[in-house]
Amino acid sequence: MQIKELIDLIDNVISLKTETTNIELKKASNGVPERLYDTFSSFSNTSGGIIIFGIDEKNNYEVCGINNPDTFQKNITEQALLMEPQIRPVITICKYKGKTIVAAEIPEIDVINKPCYYSGKGKMKGSYIRVGDADLPMTDYEIYSFDAYKYKTEDELRYKERIEKDIFSSSMLNEFINKLISLKPNLSNVDEQTLLKINGIITKDNYPTICGIMNFAKYPQIFSPNLDIVAVRCSTNEYGVEDENGIRFIDNARIDGSIKEMLKNAISFVLKNTKKATKVNNFGVREDVLEYPIKAIREIILNALIHRDYSIHTENDPIRITIFNDRIEVTNPGGLYGRLTIDDLGKVHSDIRNPFIASILEVLEITENRYSGIPTIYAEMEKAGLMAPKFENERGTFKVTLYNRRKSEVIDDKLVDDIKKFCQTPRTKESLAKNFGYDEKHPAYFMKSYIIPLITQGILAYTIPNKPRSKNQKIYTIQ
């Protein structure tokens, strides 16, 4: 980090009077704190961050400075060497209003090396993750999810002992095998048992896998009761809050069956519990207009069924569809897999958590082509004139929210004025999201819905226009 960048960062922190998801403050007037490992770990396991030493958060963000910067740097490095894997902080020193300030920039480590933990406590107790401005111990599942990617654990191929192949529907299996052979004629001479094994439907010892059960069992939930969908239509915009008639939930359902059956019945539940209008098109024909585009709904539910985590850690967690007056939320167990980030959704081809399930659904023509789901959701919401979808990846769950507000209703004049006023001083996307009541850890939704349109209109601009995703990027008002 350049010294000028550090000074600008200190100005911003003091102005906002808050830590953030990637900024941690330490008073450190008596030397390097003995316990830095929680922040070292949390920054390494999320998106990186900067520890600034010499600012007293509890005393109105007073700049108190530190003594003996040379020894200070050595002590920081010594603690960093106690991490597993070892980390290499980038240290910057500057003078700020006559006081010495030290900053340690902690980079995010590659996902294949996560979790980073304090060797003195071990992986299970020494691993942390950054949530808002706090360093929180990682859950067993969060640690497992990193290890599952690292060691390529195939949870969809877990099997249920003492369950025989007769739990499968012969008609469903025959449909799959016939379609598979029509797509790959060279498999026509392969026996059925081998076809089931190479497609992840049974194990080498002929036990039905989770993949096979969820696609072809006559009733999958008899073996895993919560590998289903819980759907609720709320009466207000808050879960469990009663309306004026004392009603909390208008409708609810437990949706089970195979993946194909759950997809069909979940879509039916959404259609039943959302609004439908009728309009006359340009040819004078009356046609239905749905509250939410059906293709977007289908892709969201399908993605949840394909990409949910099927490990023992989440086997008791169903997919949840919650319909409010102003939005639909679909939440599935298991956050984004591997290297994929919220910003990468729909833009890059990434590792798939459940490739066998995805391949089977492609053969059955339930999915169209892989990787097209997210772009389809964006495109359908855009075509309907509705707000962009919101994606959130939070501590082992992934949530998609669709709003029924039209884009033209999103940015009113007062909000534009407030954003312009706030950006008279260049702001990071995190500080913008936080200031306007959005999640600073996941500012992508706020940026896409509010800030990018204003940049497109020439009202706001990037400080580094040729690198919009730069970590040092800020947004400022130009008119």
Secondary structure, 3 states (H helix, E strand, C coil): CCHHHHHHHHHHHHHHCCCECCEEEECCCCCCCCCCHHHHHHHHHCCCEEEEECEEHHHCCEECCCCCHHHHHHHHHHHHCCEECCCCCEEEEEEECCEEEEEEEECCCCHHHCCCEECCCCHHHHEEEEECCEEEECCHHHHHHHHHHHCCCCHHHCECCCCCHHHECHHHHHHHHHHHHHHCHHHCCCCHHHHHHHCCCECCCCCEEHHHHHHHECCHHHCCCCCCEEEEEECCCCCCCCCCCCCCEEEEEEECCCHHHHHHHHHHHHHHCCCEEEEECCCCCEEEEECCCHHHHHHHHHHHHHHCCCCCCCCCCCEEEEECCCEEEEEEECCCCCCCCHHHCCCCCCCCCCHHHHHHHHHCCCCCCCCCHHHHHHHHHHHCCECCCEEEEECCEEEEEEECCEHHHCCCHHHHHHHHHHCCCCECHHHHHHHCCCCCCCCHHHHHHHHHHHHHCCCEEECCCCCCCCCCCCEEECC
